[in-house]
Amino acid sequence: MKLFFREMGQGDTNLIIIHGLYGSSDNWLSVARQLEDKFRIFLVDQRNHGQSPHCDEMDYTLMADDIKEFMQQQKLSKAIIMGHSMGGKTAMLFALKYPLLVDKLVVLDIAPKHYSKHTNFAKITGDHRTIVDALLAINPAEHNSRSSISKELQHSVPNNMVRSFLLKNIGRDNDKKLRWELNIQAISDNLDKIMDGVSEFDAADEFPEHGTVVVIRGAKSPYVQDADIQQIRKYFPSAQLADIPDAGHWLHAEQPELFLKTLTYFLT
């Protein structure tokens, strides 16, 4: 699969940034602009997101292999791999399958575990099912504006920040009609796989003990608990943990300066 990407920066070290569920490469432009003097940065759209191809199949093995194929296409022998949320799981599996391609690994607010109805993360998973069903129920072509779609989404997705984030996925087709850029049907069909954990992945042995790995989490986010660190270090023995105070799951948007300072510390 040929992923859409944006390239920035002139540095000698390659940095690939992988967005999360419902996201796209442009979510990370502001962070990339702060790093482009130090790194050559590639912001990718994962399959079924942004401007990348749509496909019925979607799981972490496929998405990790998408990143390997992307590196081959760009002739990159090694890169720092950074992923947020769903992108963090893609990054973790990529590092486990292809450790020789990884310079450093940065995982943002996600653990290598199941976020499913069988765990204490039923609310998180339930929220995602509610979101996906709400998006499936809306035909953007029947609306004249994003504000009209926002109004229809308001009951199912009352959080203004989440709703605004989702509405970034509205584009226009050749007839200038509004449309979803996300492949919502594929996301819906594969949501259980997206909530999957590393234990079910076709992963190689643990990441090399000397490899630099950092997990950065939002201190107010429920996604990475203290108890998860043991599982993270099962796969990544050298993993370090950093918290961003007063930040939730979208830590880079909620505390941009502190996030950037923390990230730069580990990258350099």
C-alpha positions in Angstrom: 0.0 0.0 0.0 1.3 3.4 -0.9 0.6 5.7 2.0 0.0 9.4 1.6 2.7 11.4 3.5 4.0 14.9 4.2 7.7 15.5 4.4 9.3 18.3 6.4 12.7 19.2 7.8 16.4 19.0 6.8 17.9 17.0 9.6 20.2 14.0 9.3 17.9 11.7 11.4 14.6 10.4 10.0 11.5 10.7 12.2 8.2 9.0 11.2 5.1 10.2 13.0 2.0 7.9 13.0 -1.4 9.4 14.0 -4.2 7.7 15.9 -7.7 6.6 15.2 -9.8 9.2 13.3 -6.6 11.2 12.8 -4.4 12.1 9.9 -0.9 13.5 9.1 -2.0 17.1 9.4 -2.8 16.6 13.1 1.0 16.6 13.7 2.0 19.5 11.6 2.5 21.9 14.5 4.7 19.5 16.3 6.7 18.7 13.1 7.3 22.4 12.6 9.0 22.6 16.0 11.3 19.7 15.1 12.1 20.3 11.5 15.4 22.0 12.2 16.7 18.8 13.9 15.0 16.0 11.9 13.8 14.9 8.5 10.2 14.2 9.3 7.6 12.1 7.6 4.0 12.5 8.6 2.0 9.5 7.3 -1.7 8.9 6.9 -2.5 5.3 7.9 -4.7 3.2 5.7 -8.4 4.2 5.7 -7.4 7.6 7.1 -6.6 11.0 5.5 -5.5 10.8 1.9 -4.2 7.2 2.1 -5.9 4.4 0.2 -9.1 2.7 1.6 -9.0 -1.0 2.2 -11.5 -3.5 3.7 -8.7 -5.1 5.8 -7.3 -3.3 8.8 -5.2 -4.7 11.6 -1.9 -3.9 13.2 0.1 -6.5 11.3 -1.0 -4.9 8.0 -0.4 -1.3 9.4 3.1 -2.2 10.6 3.9 -3.7 7.2 2.5 -0.5 5.6 5.2 1.4 7.5 7.9 -1.0 6.4 6.8 -0.6 2.8 6.8 3.1 3.2 10.4 3.1 4.4 11.4 0.9 1.4 9.6 3.3 -0.9 11.5 6.3 0.6 14.8 4.4 0.8 15.0 4.9 4.6 17.4 2.4 6.3 16.4 3.5 9.8 14.1 6.0 11.5 12.8 7.1 14.9 9.3 5.7 15.0 6.7 7.7 17.0 3.0 6.8 17.2 0.0 8.1 19.1 -2.8 5.9 20.3 -3.7 3.5 17.4 -0.5 4.8 15.8 1.4 3.9 18.9 0.3 0.3 18.6 1.3 0.3 15.0 4.7 1.7 16.1 5.1 -1.0 18.8 4.4 -3.9 16.5 6.6 -2.4 13.8 9.5 -2.2 16.3 9.0 -5.8 17.4 8.8 -7.1 13.8 11.6 -4.9 12.3 13.9 -3.8 15.2 16.8 -3.1 12.8 14.8 -0.4 11.1 14.2 1.4 14.4 16.5 4.1 15.7 14.3 5.0 18.7 10.7 4.2 19.6 8.3 6.8 21.1 4.8 5.6 22.1 2.2 8.2 23.0 -0.5 7.4 25.5 -1.2 3.8 24.6 -0.3 0.4 26.1 0.1 -2.9 24.3 -3.1 -4.4 25.7 -6.7 -5.1 24.8 -9.0 -2.1 25.1 -12.1 -4.3 24.9 -15.4 -5.0 26.5 -13.7 -7.8 28.4 -11.5 -5.4 30.3 -12.1 -2.4 32.6 -11.9 -0.3 29.5 -15.5 -1.0 28.5 -16.3 2.7 28.5 -13.4 3.6 26.2 -14.4 0.9 23.8 -18.0 1.7 24.1 -17.3 5.3 23.3 -15.5 4.3 20.1 -18.5 2.1 19.0 -20.8 5.0 19.7 -18.6 7.4 17.6 -18.3 5.0 14.7 -22.0 4.2 14.6 -22.7 8.0 14.8 -20.4 8.7 11.8 -21.9 5.8 9.8 -25.4 7.2 10.4 -24.5 10.6 8.8 -24.3 11.2 5.0 -22.2 14.4 4.7 -23.5 14.9 1.1 -26.9 15.7 2.6 -25.4 18.6 4.5 -24.3 22.0 3.3 -21.8 22.7 6.0 -19.6 21.2 8.8 -21.7 23.1 11.4 -24.8 21.2 10.2 -23.0 17.9 10.6 -21.7 19.0 14.0 -25.3 19.7 15.1 -26.4 16.2 14.0 -23.4 14.6 15.9 -23.9 16.6 19.1 -26.3 14.1 20.7 -24.0 11.1 20.1 -20.7 13.0 20.6 -21.4 15.8 23.1 -17.7 16.6 23.8 -16.9 19.7 21.7 -13.2 18.9 21.3 -13.8 15.3 20.2 -16.5 16.4 17.8 -14.3 19.1 16.3 -11.5 16.5 15.9 -13.9 14.2 14.0 -15.1 16.9 11.7 -11.6 17.4 10.4 -12.3 14.3 8.4 -14.8 16.1 6.2 -13.7 16.7 2.7 -15.3 17.4 -0.7 -15.7 15.2 -3.7 -15.3 16.2 -7.3 -18.9 17.5 -7.3 -18.0 19.8 -4.3 -20.3 17.7 -2.0 -19.2 17.0 1.5 -17.9 13.5 2.3 -16.0 11.5 4.9 -12.3 11.1 4.2 -12.3 8.2 6.7 -13.3 4.7 5.6 -15.8 4.5 8.4 -17.2 1.2 7.3 -13.8 -0.5 7.4 -13.1 1.1 10.8 -16.4 -0.2 12.1 -15.9 -3.7 10.6 -12.4 -3.9 12.2 -12.9 -2.1 15.5 -12.3 -5.2 17.6 -8.9 -5.6 15.9 -8.1 -1.9 16.4 -8.9 -2.4 20.2 -6.6 -5.5 20.1 -3.5 -6.0 22.2 0.1 -6.8 21.4 -0.2 -10.2 23.0 -2.3 -11.2 20.0 0.1 -9.8 17.4 2.4 -11.8 15.2 5.3 -10.2 17.0 9.0 -11.2 17.1 11.0 -11.6 20.2 11.3 -8.6 22.6 12.8 -5.4 21.4 16.6 -5.2 21.9 17.4 -4.4 25.5 19.7 -1.5 24.5 17.1 0.1 22.3 15.8 3.5 23.3 12.0 3.4 24.0 9.9 6.0 25.8 6.2 5.9 26.6 4.8 9.4 27.1 1.3 9.5 28.7 -1.1 12.2 29.7 -1.4 12.2 33.5 -5.1 12.6 33.3 -5.6 10.0 30.6 -6.9 6.5 31.5 -5.2 4.8 28.6 -1.9 3.9 30.3 -2.1 2.8 33.9 0.9 2.2 36.2 0.1 -1.6 36.1 0.6 -1.5 32.3 4.3 -0.6 32.6 5.2 -4.2 33.5 3.6 -5.5 30.2 5.3 -2.7 28.2 8.7 -3.8 29.6 7.9 -7.4 28.7 8.2 -6.4 25.1 10.5 -3.3 25.5 12.9 -3.9 28.5 14.5 -0.5 28.3 11.2 1.5 28.2 11.1 4.7 30.1 7.9 6.4 31.2 7.2 10.1 31.2 4.0 11.9 32.3 2.6 15.2 30.9 0.8 16.9 33.8 -2.7 18.2 33.2 -3.0 16.4 29.9 -5.4 13.7 28.7 -5.2 11.4 25.7 -4.5 14.2 23.2 -1.4 15.2 25.2 0.3 17.0 22.3 -2.7 19.3 21.8 -3.6 19.8 25.5 -0.1 20.6 26.7 1.9 21.4 23.6 4.9 23.2 25.1 5.4 20.6 27.9 4.9 17.8 25.5 7.4 19.2 23.0 10.0 19.8 25.8 9.6 16.2 27.0 9.7 14.7 23.5 12.8 16.7 22.5 14.6 15.6 25.6 14.2 11.9 24.6 14.8 12.4 20.9 18.1 14.3 21.3 
